Amino acid sequence: MESSTEFIDRMAKVLVFGSEGSLMQSVIPKLLAAGHEVIGFDNLFRYGERRESAKKLDYRYFNTDLSEPYDDDMRAFIRDADYIIQAAARIFGVGGFNQFEADILSYDVNIQHNLLTSIVEEFKFQSRPKPHVIYISSSMVYETCPTPDGGVGENDVEHYPAPRTAYGLSKYVGERMLKHYTKQYGIPYTIWRPFNIITPHEPADKNDIGVSHVFADFIENIVVRKMNPLPIIGDGEQIRCFTWIEDVASGIADNLGHHNTLNQTYNLGNTEAWSMKDLARMIYFAAQYEGVISKDAPPLEFVTVKEFLNDVRIRIPNCDKAHMLLNWKAKKKTVESVNECVKHLLTNQA
């Protein structure tokens, strides 16, 4: 089997599943800048349309439901690919995890099954190497893992029960499927586990808190709606680490073909730990600094409107492996990410 390291010095053909999502929209420009050919596939489930910025990028795009069996055209793309980034998923905040459980589990596992079985079938009689599958997993695979001092490491998943939420389980099963197909059929892989991402490009679901990710909900309700008290899920003391989207995208795009990623799993995250209330106050202070909330306004208060038993209390990554073997480390601090997102929102509202 040809090693992925042999792709480093030449242009690669990269299929991107879930190409129109926020993370892949930060990954794709980096792949194009490195000279790779990109072909994107997405069914536009979440927002129903492509971003205007995506239409300006030089890659082919196909509106495709990847949970359905592949047609001949799709199989031809698989046969010709060097890398396949599998980032397609039904992604929500904790409220969405609990609202759309059946859809999440069936859809996400179907995508992984279709991809891996198609590679096996299409490469039975091929002399060229199988495409390297890059799976975008999630920190939700650590759902049942306690967080030790220094954060959860990549191997901790092996020692605790499978996740309880449908989304966490879908990623857990997706990882296991990939590893077993590698063992049986020799499909090269890399698994990336991003922790909570901060992006200015995810809109909030204005009708239901928790369907979107917490940052999108908070910035909408604090900066746009100016809600005080702020509606929150649970007590607001849940701990997360928030990572700037471009830092995560660089980890994925810059290490395409790196020999240390072959059949390996990596955490990608910022190790600064903040509570939900800390994050909300950061956004509130940024809005005050930008003048959209008065500096004389009363302190931000909170009101619990929902609670979920499966809302993880603390999730902090150990990213030593990515730092030591790939020289990757999150660069932007959480407060810098928050300030940039608030400025972006205000600029695009004007």
C-alpha positions in Angstrom: 0.0 0.0 0.0 1.3 3.5 -0.9 1.9 5.6 2.2 0.1 9.0 2.5 3.5 10.6 2.8 4.0 10.1 -0.9 1.3 12.6 -1.6 3.0 15.5 0.3 4.9 17.0 -2.6 2.3 16.8 -5.3 -1.2 18.1 -6.0 -3.8 15.8 -4.5 -7.5 15.3 -5.5 -9.5 15.8 -2.3 -13.2 15.0 -1.9 -14.8 17.0 0.9 -18.0 15.5 2.3 -20.0 18.2 4.2 -18.1 20.9 2.2 -20.5 23.7 2.9 -20.3 23.5 6.7 -18.4 26.1 8.7 -15.3 24.0 9.4 -14.9 22.8 5.9 -15.4 26.3 4.5 -12.3 27.2 6.5 -10.4 24.1 5.4 -11.1 24.3 1.7 -9.4 27.6 1.0 -6.2 26.3 2.7 -6.3 23.1 0.5 -6.8 25.2 -2.6 -3.9 27.6 -1.6 -1.7 24.5 -1.3 -2.5 23.6 -4.9 -4.9 20.7 -4.3 -8.0 20.0 -6.4 -11.1 20.0 -4.2 -14.5 18.6 -5.0 -17.3 19.3 -2.5 -20.4 17.4 -1.6 -23.2 18.6 0.6 -27.0 18.4 0.8 -27.4 21.8 2.4 -29.5 20.3 5.2 -28.9 22.8 7.9 -29.3 26.2 6.1 -30.7 25.3 2.7 -28.2 27.3 0.6 -24.5 27.8 0.0 -22.6 30.7 1.4 -21.7 33.5 -1.0 -18.0 33.1 0.0 -18.2 29.4 -1.1 -19.4 30.3 -4.6 -16.2 32.4 -5.1 -13.9 29.5 -4.3 -12.4 27.5 -7.1 -13.8 24.0 -6.4 -16.6 21.9 -8.0 -19.6 21.4 -5.8 -22.4 18.8 -6.0 -25.6 18.9 -4.0 -25.7 15.3 -2.9 -27.3 13.3 0.0 -24.4 11.2 1.1 -26.6 9.0 3.2 -28.2 7.6 0.0 -26.5 4.8 -2.0 -23.9 6.2 -4.5 -24.6 6.4 -8.2 -22.0 5.7 -10.9 -20.8 9.3 -11.0 -20.1 9.3 -7.2 -18.3 6.0 -7.4 -16.1 7.4 -10.2 -15.1 10.3 -7.8 -14.2 7.7 -5.1 -12.0 5.7 -7.6 -10.1 8.9 -8.5 -9.6 10.4 -5.1 -6.4 10.7 -3.1 -8.1 11.9 0.1 -11.6 12.0 1.3 -12.5 14.3 4.1 -15.6 12.9 5.8 -17.1 15.9 7.6 -20.8 15.4 6.7 -23.0 15.0 9.8 -26.2 16.3 11.4 -24.6 18.7 13.8 -26.4 20.6 16.6 -26.0 22.0 20.0 -27.1 20.0 23.1 -30.7 20.8 22.5 -30.5 19.5 19.0 -28.7 16.3 20.2 -31.8 15.6 22.3 -34.4 16.6 19.8 -33.2 14.8 16.6 -31.6 11.6 18.0 -32.9 9.1 15.5 -32.1 11.3 12.5 -28.5 12.0 13.8 -27.6 8.4 14.4 -29.1 6.9 11.3 -27.9 9.6 8.9 -24.3 9.8 10.2 -23.7 6.1 10.4 -25.2 5.6 6.9 -22.7 8.1 5.4 -19.8 6.3 7.0 -21.1 2.9 5.8 -21.7 4.2 2.2 -18.2 5.7 2.0 -16.3 2.7 3.4 -18.2 0.0 1.6 -17.8 1.9 -1.7 -14.0 2.2 -1.3 -13.8 -1.6 -0.7 -16.0 -2.4 -3.7 -14.3 0.1 -6.1 -10.8 -0.9 -5.2 -11.1 -4.7 -5.4 -9.4 -4.7 -8.7 -7.6 -1.4 -8.6 -3.8 -1.2 -8.7 -3.7 2.4 -7.4 -3.7 2.9 -3.6 -7.0 3.4 -1.8 -7.9 7.0 -0.8 -6.9 8.2 2.6 -10.0 8.8 4.7 -9.9 11.8 7.0 -12.7 11.6 9.5 -13.9 14.7 11.3 -15.0 13.2 14.6 -15.9 15.2 17.8 -15.0 15.7 21.4 -18.4 14.1 22.1 -16.7 10.7 21.9 -15.4 11.6 25.4 -18.9 12.0 26.8 -18.6 9.2 29.4 -14.9 9.8 30.1 -13.9 11.7 33.3 -11.6 14.6 32.7 -8.3 14.2 34.5 -5.8 17.0 35.3 -4.3 17.9 31.9 -7.5 17.0 30.0 -8.7 13.9 28.1 -6.2 12.2 25.8 -6.8 10.3 22.6 -6.6 6.9 24.2 -9.0 7.6 27.1 -12.0 6.7 24.9 -10.9 3.0 25.0 -11.3 2.7 28.7 -14.9 4.0 29.3 -18.4 3.1 28.0 -19.7 4.4 24.7 -21.4 7.8 24.6 -25.0 8.0 25.5 -26.2 10.8 23.1 -27.0 9.8 19.5 -24.4 12.3 18.2 -21.6 11.2 20.5 -22.5 7.6 19.6 -22.5 8.3 15.9 -19.0 9.7 16.1 -17.8 6.8 18.3 -19.3 4.2 15.9 -17.9 6.2 12.9 -14.4 6.0 14.4 -14.7 2.3 15.2 -16.0 1.5 11.7 -13.1 3.3 10.1 -10.5 1.5 12.3 -12.1 -1.9 11.6 -12.3 -1.3 7.8 -8.6 -0.3 8.0 -7.8 -3.5 9.8 -9.7 -5.7 7.4 -9.4 -3.8 4.1 -6.3 -1.6 4.5 -8.0 1.8 4.1 -5.6 4.5 5.4 -7.2 7.0 7.8 -6.8 10.0 10.1 -9.2 10.9 12.8 -9.5 14.5 14.0 -11.4 15.3 17.2 -12.2 19.0 17.3 -13.3 20.5 20.6 -15.8 23.4 20.8 -15.2 25.7 17.8 -15.8 29.4 17.8 -16.8 30.8 14.4 -18.5 34.0 13.3 -20.3 32.1 10.5 -22.8 29.9 12.4 -26.2 31.6 12.8 -28.3 30.9 15.8 -31.7 29.1 15.6 -33.9 32.0 16.6 -36.8 29.8 17.6 -35.2 27.3 20.0 -32.2 27.6 22.3 -29.7 24.8 22.2 -30.4 23.7 18.6 -27.4 25.7 17.5 -24.1 25.6 19.4 -23.9 27.6 22.6 -21.6 30.4 21.2 -24.1 31.1 18.3 -27.0 31.3 20.8 -25.1 33.5 23.2 -23.9 36.0 20.6 -27.4 36.3 19.1 -29.1 36.8 22.4 -26.6 39.1 24.0 -25.4 41.3 21.1 -28.4 41.3 18.8 -31.4 40.8 21.1 -29.7 42.3 24.1 -31.4 39.9 26.5 -30.6 40.3 30.2 -31.2 38.0 32.0 -29.7 35.6 29.4 -31.5 32.3 28.9 -29.2 29.4 29.4 -29.2 25.6 29.6 -28.5 24.1 33.0 -26.7 26.1 35.6 -24.1 27.7 33.3 -21.2 26.2 35.1 -20.5 23.6 32.5 -16.8 23.8 31.4 -15.7 23.8 27.8 -12.6 24.9 25.8 -13.3 27.1 22.8 -11.0 27.0 19.8 -10.9 29.5 16.9 -12.1 27.8 13.7 -9.0 28.8 11.6 -6.8 27.1 14.1 -8.7 23.8 13.8 -8.8 24.2 10.0 -5.1 24.7 9.9 -4.5 21.5 11.8 -6.6 19.5 9.3 -5.4 21.2 6.0 -1.8 21.8 6.8 -1.2 18.1 7.8 -2.8 16.5 4.8 -0.3 13.7 4.0 1.9 14.2 7.1 3.4 10.8 7.8 2.5 11.2 11.5 -1.2 11.3 10.7 -1.3 7.9 9.0 -3.8 5.7 11.0 -3.7 8.1 13.9 -6.2 10.1 16.0 -5.7 13.6 17.3 -7.4 16.1 19.5 -7.6 19.6 18.2 -8.6 22.2 20.8 -7.7 25.2 23.0 -6.8 24.1 26.5 -8.2 27.3 28.1 -11.1 26.3 30.2 -14.2 28.5 30.6 -17.7 28.0 32.1 -20.7 28.9 30.0 -21.3 31.9 32.2 -17.7 33.0 31.6 -18.2 32.8 27.8 -21.4 34.8 28.1 -19.7 37.5 30.1 -16.9 37.7 27.6 -19.4 38.4 24.8 -21.2 40.9 27.0 -18.0 42.8 27.7 -17.0 42.8 24.0 -20.4 44.2 23.2 -19.9 46.9 25.8 -16.5 47.7 24.4 -17.9 48.0 20.9 -20.6 50.4 22.2 -23.7 48.3 21.4 -24.4 47.8 25.1 -23.9 50.7 27.5 -20.9 50.6 29.8 -23.4 51.6 32.5 -25.7 48.7 31.8 -26.3 46.3 34.8 -24.2 43.1 35.0 -25.3 40.2 32.9 -27.6 37.8 34.7 -28.9 34.4 33.8 -32.1 32.3 33.8 -32.2 28.6 33.3 -34.8 27.7 30.6 -33.8 24.0 29.9 -31.8 21.2 31.5 -30.5 18.0 30.0 -29.2 15.1 32.0 -26.6 14.2 29.3 -25.1 17.7 29.2 -21.4 17.0 30.0 -20.2 18.9 33.0 -16.5 19.3 32.0 -14.6 18.7 28.7 -11.0 19.8 28.4 -8.6 18.3 25.8 -5.1 17.1 26.1 -3.5 18.2 22.8 0.1 17.2 23.6 0.1 14.6 20.8 -0.7 17.1 18.1 1.9 19.5 19.5 4.7 17.0 19.8 4.1 15.0 16.5 2.6 17.7 14.2 3.8 21.0 15.9 0.2 22.1 16.1 -1.2 24.3 18.8 -4.2 26.5 19.1 -2.9 30.1 18.6 -5.8 32.4 19.3 -7.0 32.9 22.8 -10.7 32.6 23.6 -11.2 36.3 24.4 -9.6 37.2 21.1 -11.9 34.9 19.2 -14.9 36.3 21.0 -13.9 39.9 20.2 -13.3 39.1 16.5 -16.8 37.4 16.2 -18.5 40.4 17.9 -16.8 42.8 15.5 -17.7 40.5 12.5 -21.3 40.5 13.5 -21.6 44.2 14.0 -19.8 44.9 10.7 -22.1 42.6 8.7 -25.2 44.0 10.4 -24.2 47.6 9.4 
